[in-house]
Amino acid sequence: MARMGVFVCWCGANIAENVDCDEVARYAGTLPSVAIARSYKYMCSDPGQKIVTDAIEELKLTGVVVASCSPRMHEPTFRKAATTVGLNAYMLEMANIREHCSWVHNNRHEATEKAKDLIRILVEKVKRNVPLSEIEVPVTQRVMVIGAGIAGIQAALDVASAGYEVALVERKPSIGGYMSLLDETFPTLDCSQCILTPRMVEVMQSDKITLHSFSEVEQVDGYIGNFKVKIRHKPRSVDISKCTGCGDCWNNCMARNKITEPPRPAPDDGIDPDVMARVDAVVDKYKDEAGMVIGVLQDIQDEFNYLPEDALKYLSRKSEIPLSRLYGVARFYNAFSLKPRGKHIIRVCLGTACHLKGGPRIADAISRELGIESGETTEDGLFTLERVNCLGCCALAPVVEVNGHVHAGVTVGKVPSILAQYGYERECIKV
C-alpha cells in the first residue's frame, strides 16, 4: 500500500508571496495515501532535507512529492537525500509551484488552488511510479551546436577546448549572429567586435570544430548520446575554397536585389498627431541602427511614462516592425509597462535577504499609506507600487527603490518620511 509524503517549500517570498503554503500542506494531508504533509520556509536547506529524510525513515514512506521550485534546480538535491535513507530516487517527484503558480499569478487564491491541483496530480503519479535503476549506454564523443551566434560560438570553443569534436551549424552565410550587428555591449559598453572577432577566428582555426554555415538541420534521429543528424547545405553558387570574403557576390546577387513593390500608404487609424510627433522624435535618433527595438521602446516609455497603444501602433507602421513583436518585447521585460504609471515608481525588494529583514512588512506599510496594491497607481497619478523578486542590493537589505534611487536599511517607521521626499502628504490619505 502506498504511503506518500508531501513537503511544501515557501522558497522565502518567491512562493509564499502568492501561494498559501500552509493551506496547500493542509489540503495535501487530506489526499488518499498521504501519510504526512509539511510546509517549511526553505525545504532545500539542510534542516528542510532532514524533515524529508526523517519522515521517510519514521513513516516508511514509499513515495515523496516536494512542492517547490523548478525540478531543474533542486530535483537532484532531493533525490540524493531520499537515496541516503533507502528510497529509490525515482519515487520522488517535484511539483513546480514557483514558476507555474507564484510567479505567473497575481491572485493568491487562484495560485493556491492551482498549487493544490499540481500536488494532487503528482501524488497520483508517484503512486504509479516504479523504482528504476540507472543504466549506462555508449556515447558518441562528438557534439553538435546549432546556431553560431556568440553563445553558440563560445559553446563550441569550450567543448573543443575540452578535447571533443564539434559540428557547428549556422543557417546564415556568416557566423556571429545579432552580436555582429551591434556597436557596444551591455553593461560594460565594450566594443562588440573586439569580443566577437577573436572568437570567430578561433572557430576557423580550431581543428576540433567543423563549421557548417548556410546550412540547416533537416532531421534528427536516435537518442541522447547517439543522435544521427541530417544537415542540408544550401546552394551557394560560390567556390568556398576561392572565397576571400570580399562581399561582391552578396552585393550583386540578383535574388537579393530584386525589385519590390513600394509599400502602400498606411490607413488613417485616428492616432493623435501629438503622439506621432513624439514617436517621430524618438525614432529619428535611431535611424540606420540595427537592433534598436529595446532602445526605442525605452525612450518612448520615458516620453509617455508608459507604452501607449497608439504609440506602439504608429511605431510599428513607421518602422515596419510587426506590432506583435513590439508587444512581445514589451511584455517580456518587466521594465516596460503597457498601463499608465505614476510619476514616482516605488519598487519594494522581496528577495531572500530583504524578505528575512522585513521586506513584506515594508511593502504592506507602503500599500496601506498609499491605499494601493502592487501594480496599482494612486488616483492622483503620483505613485505606482511594484513588488519585485530582487533588486540586487542584498548587502543593503531591506531596500526600497524610488525612480532608480535605492533607499537602504528601510523600516516600517521610515516609510512615511521616504514617501514625503516625493511629495506624499500623509494627511491626504484616508485611514
C-alpha positions in Angstrom: 0.0 0.0 0.0 1.3 3.4 -0.9 2.4 5.8 1.9 3.1 9.2 0.5 4.8 12.3 1.9 4.2 15.8 0.6 6.6 18.6 1.5 5.7 22.2 0.6 8.5 24.9 0.4 7.9 28.6 0.9 11.2 29.5 -1.0 11.2 32.7 1.1 8.8 35.1 -0.7 9.3 33.5 -4.1 6.4 31.1 -3.4 4.8 32.2 -0.1 4.1 35.7 -1.6 1.3 34.4 -3.8 0.7 30.9 -2.5 -0.7 30.0 0.9 1.8 27.2 1.6 0.3 26.2 4.9 -3.2 25.8 3.3 -1.6 23.8 0.5 0.0 21.5 3.1 -3.3 21.0 5.0 -5.0 20.1 1.7 -2.3 17.6 0.7 -2.7 15.9 4.1 -6.3 15.0 3.1 -5.3 13.3 -0.1 -5.6 9.4 -0.2 -2.4 7.6 0.8 -0.7 10.7 2.1 0.8 9.9 5.5 2.4 13.3 6.1 2.2 16.8 4.7 4.5 19.6 5.9 5.4 23.1 4.9 8.8 24.8 5.6 10.4 28.1 4.6 13.4 26.6 2.9 12.9 22.9 2.1 16.2 22.7 0.1 18.2 23.7 3.2 19.8 21.1 5.4 17.0 21.3 8.1 14.5 21.1 5.3 16.1 18.0 3.7 16.2 16.4 7.2 12.5 16.8 7.5 12.1 14.8 4.3 14.6 12.1 5.2 13.3 11.7 8.8 9.7 11.3 7.5 10.8 8.6 5.0 12.5 6.6 7.8 10.0 7.0 10.5 6.8 6.6 8.4 8.3 4.1 5.9 7.2 6.3 3.0 7.0 4.7 -0.4 6.9 7.9 -2.4 7.5 11.6 -1.9 6.3 14.8 -3.6 8.2 18.0 -3.0 6.3 21.2 -4.0 8.8 23.9 -4.5 10.8 25.5 -7.4 11.9 24.2 -10.8 12.9 20.5 -10.8 15.9 21.5 -12.9 17.2 23.3 -9.9 16.7 21.0 -6.9 15.4 17.6 -8.1 18.9 16.1 -7.9 19.2 17.6 -4.3 16.0 15.9 -3.0 16.5 12.7 -4.9 20.1 12.4 -3.5 18.7 13.0 0.0 16.0 10.3 -0.5 18.5 7.7 -1.6 20.5 8.2 1.7 17.6 6.7 3.6 16.8 3.9 1.2 14.1 5.4 -1.0 14.5 4.9 -4.7 15.4 8.2 -6.3 12.6 7.9 -8.9 9.9 7.5 -6.3 10.4 11.3 -5.6 8.8 13.9 -7.9 8.7 17.7 -7.7 5.7 19.9 -8.2 6.8 23.3 -9.6 4.6 25.7 -7.7 7.1 28.6 -8.0 7.3 29.2 -11.8 3.9 27.5 -12.5 1.9 29.2 -9.7 3.5 32.0 -7.7 5.5 33.7 -10.5 2.7 33.7 -13.0 -0.4 34.6 -10.9 -1.3 37.7 -9.0 -4.4 36.3 -7.4 -3.3 34.5 -4.2 -6.4 32.3 -4.1 -6.1 31.1 -7.7 -2.4 30.4 -7.3 -3.1 28.4 -4.1 -5.8 26.4 -5.8 -3.6 25.7 -8.8 -0.8 24.5 -6.4 -3.2 22.1 -4.8 -4.1 20.6 -8.2 -0.4 20.2 -9.2 0.3 18.4 -5.9 -2.8 16.2 -6.3 -1.7 15.2 -9.8 1.9 14.5 -8.7 0.8 12.4 -5.7 -1.2 10.1 -8.1 1.7 9.9 -10.5 4.2 8.9 -7.8 1.8 6.2 -6.6 2.0 4.7 -10.0 5.8 5.1 -10.3 8.1 2.1 -10.1 11.6 2.0 -8.8 14.2 2.4 -11.5 17.9 1.7 -11.7 20.3 3.8 -13.7 21.9 2.3 -16.8 24.9 3.1 -18.9 24.9 3.4 -22.6 27.8 4.1 -25.0 28.0 7.7 -26.0 29.4 9.2 -29.2 32.1 11.6 -28.2 31.0 14.4 -30.5 28.8 17.5 -30.0 26.6 19.5 -32.4 25.9 23.1 -31.6 23.0 24.6 -33.6 23.3 28.4 -34.1 26.6 30.2 -34.4 25.8 33.4 -32.6 28.1 34.5 -29.7 26.6 31.9 -27.4 26.9 29.1 -30.0 30.5 30.1 -30.8 31.5 30.1 -27.1 29.9 26.8 -26.5 31.7 25.2 -29.5 35.0 26.7 -28.3 34.5 25.4 -24.8 33.7 21.9 -25.9 36.6 21.9 -28.4 39.0 23.0 -25.7 37.9 20.0 -23.7 39.2 17.8 -26.5 35.9 16.8 -28.2 34.9 17.2 -31.9 32.2 19.8 -32.6 29.9 20.3 -35.5 28.8 24.0 -35.6 25.7 24.6 -37.7 24.6 28.1 -38.8 21.7 28.8 -41.1 23.1 32.1 -42.3 26.2 32.5 -44.7 28.3 34.0 -41.9 28.6 33.3 -38.2 28.3 35.9 -35.4 24.6 36.3 -35.2 23.0 39.5 -33.9 26.1 40.5 -31.9 27.9 41.2 -35.2 25.3 44.0 -35.8 25.9 45.7 -32.5 28.3 48.5 -31.8 28.6 48.1 -28.0 27.6 45.5 -25.4 25.7 46.0 -22.2 26.6 46.6 -19.3 30.3 47.3 -19.9 29.8 49.1 -23.2 32.8 47.1 -24.6 33.2 47.0 -28.4 31.2 44.0 -29.6 33.5 43.3 -32.5 36.5 43.3 -30.1 34.8 40.4 -28.2 33.3 38.6 -31.2 36.0 38.7 -33.9 38.7 36.8 -32.0 36.3 34.0 -31.2 35.2 33.8 -34.9 38.9 33.4 -35.8 39.3 30.7 -33.2 36.4 28.8 -34.7 38.1 28.8 -38.1 41.5 27.8 -36.7 40.3 25.0 -34.4 41.0 21.5 -35.7 38.2 20.2 -33.5 35.4 22.4 -34.9 33.7 21.7 -38.3 31.7 24.7 -39.4 28.5 24.2 -41.5 27.5 27.7 -42.4 24.5 28.5 -44.7 23.1 25.1 -43.5 20.1 23.8 -41.6 19.3 20.7 -39.5 16.8 18.8 -41.5 16.3 15.6 -39.5 17.3 14.3 -36.1 17.1 10.6 -35.1 18.4 8.5 -32.3 18.7 9.2 -28.6 20.9 11.0 -26.1 24.5 10.3 -26.8 23.7 8.6 -30.1 22.0 11.0 -32.3 22.1 10.9 -36.1 21.6 14.3 -37.7 21.0 15.2 -41.4 22.3 18.6 -42.3 21.1 20.3 -45.5 23.7 22.6 -47.1 22.1 25.4 -49.1 23.4 26.1 -52.6 25.9 28.9 -52.6 26.9 29.3 -56.3 30.3 30.2 -54.9 33.5 28.1 -54.7 34.3 28.2 -50.9 37.9 27.4 -51.5 38.4 30.5 -53.6 36.3 32.9 -51.4 38.1 35.8 -50.0 35.1 37.4 -48.2 35.1 40.5 -50.4 31.3 40.6 -50.4 30.9 41.4 -54.1 28.7 38.3 -54.7 26.4 39.4 -51.9 26.1 43.0 -53.2 25.4 41.9 -56.7 23.1 39.0 -56.0 20.0 39.2 -58.3 17.8 37.2 -55.9 18.7 39.6 -53.0 18.3 42.8 -55.0 15.0 42.0 -56.8 12.7 44.9 -57.4 9.8 45.1 -54.9 6.5 46.9 -54.9 6.7 50.1 -52.8 4.7 49.9 -49.6 1.2 51.2 -49.7 0.3 54.2 -47.6 -1.0 53.3 -44.2 -4.7 54.0 -43.4 -5.7 56.8 -41.2 -6.3 55.0 -37.9 -7.1 58.0 -35.8 -3.8 58.3 -34.0 -3.3 61.6 -32.2 -0.8 63.8 -34.2 0.9 64.8 -31.0 1.6 61.1 -30.3 3.0 60.6 -33.8 5.2 63.7 -33.5 6.7 62.5 -30.1 7.3 59.0 -31.5 8.9 60.5 -34.7 11.3 62.5 -32.4 12.4 59.3 -30.7 12.7 57.1 -33.8 14.8 59.8 -35.7 17.5 59.3 -33.1 17.8 55.6 -34.1 17.9 55.9 -37.9 20.0 53.2 -39.6 20.7 51.5 -36.3 20.2 47.7 -36.2 18.7 46.1 -33.1 17.1 49.3 -31.9 13.8 48.0 -30.7 14.6 47.9 -27.0 16.2 51.3 -27.1 13.3 52.9 -28.9 10.7 51.4 -26.5 12.7 52.6 -23.5 12.8 56.2 -24.9 9.1 56.1 -25.8 8.3 54.9 -22.3 10.4 57.7 -20.9 8.5 60.1 -23.1 5.0 58.9 -22.1 5.9 57.2 -18.7 4.4 54.0 -20.2 3.9 52.4 -23.7 0.6 53.7 -25.1 -1.3 51.6 -27.6 -1.3 54.3 -30.2 2.4 54.9 -29.9 3.1 51.2 -30.5 0.8 51.1 -33.5 2.4 54.1 -35.0 5.9 52.8 -34.3 5.0 49.5 -36.0 3.7 51.4 -39.0 6.7 53.7 -39.2 9.4 51.1 -38.6 7.7 48.2 -40.4 8.3 46.1 -37.3 5.3 43.8 -36.7 3.1 45.0 -33.8 3.2 41.5 -32.3 7.0 41.7 -32.0 6.8 45.1 -30.2 4.2 43.7 -27.8 6.3 40.6 -27.3 9.3 42.6 -26.2 7.2 45.0 -24.1 5.5 42.0 -22.2 8.8 40.1 -21.9 10.7 42.7 -20.0 9.4 43.8 -16.6 10.9 47.3 -17.1 8.2 48.1 -19.7 4.6 48.9 -18.7 1.6 48.9 -21.0 -0.5 50.7 -18.4 -0.2 54.4 -17.3 2.2 54.7 -14.3 2.7 57.2 -11.6 5.3 59.9 -11.6 7.2 58.0 -9.0 7.8 54.3 -9.3 8.3 52.5 -6.0 9.8 49.1 -6.1 10.0 47.0 -2.9 12.5 44.2 -2.9 11.2 40.8 -1.7 14.4 38.8 -2.4 15.6 36.3 0.3 17.8 38.9 2.2 15.1 41.6 2.1 12.3 39.1 3.0 14.2 37.9 6.1 14.7 41.5 7.2 11.0 42.6 6.9 10.5 43.3 3.2 6.9 42.1 3.1 6.0 44.3 6.1 7.6 47.3 4.4 5.6 46.6 1.2 2.4 46.2 3.3 3.1 49.5 5.0 3.6 51.4 1.7 0.4 49.8 0.4 -1.5 51.0 3.5 -0.1 54.5 3.3 -0.9 55.0 -0.4 -4.1 52.9 -0.5 -3.0 50.8 -3.4 -1.8 47.3 -4.1 1.2 46.1 -6.1 0.9 47.0 -9.7 -1.6 49.8 -9.0 -1.3 53.6 -9.2 -2.6 56.2 -6.9 -5.6 58.3 -8.0 -3.6 61.4 -8.3 -1.1 59.7 -10.6 1.8 60.3 -8.2 2.9 56.8 -7.1 2.9 53.3 -8.6 3.8 50.4 -6.3 5.7 47.3 -7.5 6.8 44.3 -5.5 9.9 42.7 -7.2 11.8 39.5 -6.5 15.2 41.1 -6.3 16.9 44.5 -6.8 20.5 43.1 -6.5 21.3 45.0 -3.3 21.3 42.2 -0.8 24.0 43.7 1.4 21.8 46.8 1.9 18.7 44.9 2.8 15.9 45.7 3.2 15.8 48.1 0.3 13.1 50.2 -1.5 13.9 51.8 -4.9 12.1 55.0 -6.0 12.8 56.2 -9.5 16.0 54.3 -9.6 17.3 55.7 -6.2 17.9 53.0 -3.6 16.9 53.6 0.0 18.8 51.1 2.2 18.0 49.7 5.6 14.3 50.7 5.3 12.0 50.1 8.3 8.2 50.4 8.6 8.7 53.6 10.6 10.8 55.2 7.8 8.1 54.7 5.1 6.2 58.0 5.6 9.4 60.1 5.6 10.7 58.3 2.4 7.3 58.9 0.7 7.4 62.6 1.8 10.6 63.1 -0.2 8.5 62.6 -3.3 5.5 64.8 -2.5 3.4 62.5 -0.3 1.3 64.2 2.3 0.1 61.8 4.9 -3.0 63.8 6.0 -4.4 63.5 2.5 -4.7 59.7 2.7 -7.9 58.2 4.3 -7.2 56.0 7.3 
